C-alpha cells in the first residue's frame, strides 16, 4: 500500500509525502502519538478545545501550524517525520492536513 500525506498552507502551497508499507513498518501509532505530544509541548501549542481535551487531530493541526510552513519549504527531516507520523497516527492511506482551513480530510 502507498500512503500519501499532503500538508497544505493555502492555495498552491501543498507539500506532498509518499510512504510505502515498508517505510512505515518500523513505526507504531503509539510512537507517532508520543512524537506529536512532544512537538505539541516543545512548540508551546495552545489547545483549541476550551474543555482542555486535546485529540490527536488537534495535535497534528497545531503542530503543523506552530511548526510553520518554512519547515515544509525547507524539506528537512522534521517535515518528513511530521508526514510519516501523521500517516501512522491516523492509520489512513490518504490524508490531507489543511493548516489554512484547520481541518484534516481523508
Beta strands, then each sheet from edge to edge (+ up, - down):
strand 1: 2-8
strand 2: 14-20
strand 3: 94-98
strand 4: 103-105
sheet 1: 2+ 1- 3- 4+
end
